Amino acid sequence: MSTTKPIATIIGVGPGNGTALAHQFSAAGYAVALLARSLDYTGPLAKELGDAVAIVCDASVPDSVAAAFTQIKTELGDTDTLIYNAGPGTWATIEEASAQDFERNWQVNALGLFVATQQVLAGMKQRGGGNILIVGATASRRGNARTVAFAPAKAAQRSLAEGLARHLWPSGIHVALVIIDGVVDLPRSRKNMPDKPDSFFVKPEALAKNVLWLAQQDRSAWTFEMEARPFGENW
């Protein structure tokens, strides 16, 4: 399936932000590539969206990322907007976390972004533009007792994003980072926090609108870092 539509590739698609991003960009006229470690969730979502393909990709494995982009190019074409939403967290102290936890967090949050960016650069530079939009977290700015595996990985991701922006903006490629400061509204979040009101949570649909806005910004006034938090968040 080739397409004349602009192509948005979303890495890390599941319930919540990934799904909301897929719907938002599809509704805005994009063909969408949905990347996740299995097709169990993304397969049905791709059929629901229409101009979409579901592709298996483990963001922590460079060969898997490269293979996924080869498939995207074959089935859709070159990626115009890359949305990096992969970013699992390990919530544990130094006494509870393992070296494997630390490595896995870094592989998914930082290494995966590094490799995915390399996959889209040639096409974006040839066309003279594109977007690389990254979903980050407040943990990139500070560590605490239970984020000893997660915060360093997110800090590496933020640092990588800034380096990419400084290098690629002059080529017309918009690199931007969305710092989520809050709890995303997911079924498991509601289950774990049954006493919290709706206003406590970050709505995935609202976040997705922000990301689409970044993709549509005029080059004369680009944003690098956006913070997204509920209005009542104590920050």
TASULVEN-V881622 format. One record per helix or strand. SS is the DSSP state (H for helix, E for strand). FROM is the first residue (numbers start at 1). LEN is the number of residues. Records with the same first field share a line. If there is no record, write none. Layout:
SS: FROM-LEN + FROM-LEN
This chain:
E: 7-5 + 31-6 + 52-5 + 81-4 + 92-1 + 130-8 + 147-1 + 173-8 + 183-2 + 201-2 + 225-4
H: 17-11 + 39-11 + 62-14 + 99-29 + 138-3 + 150-22 + 187-6 + 198-3 + 204-12 + 219-3
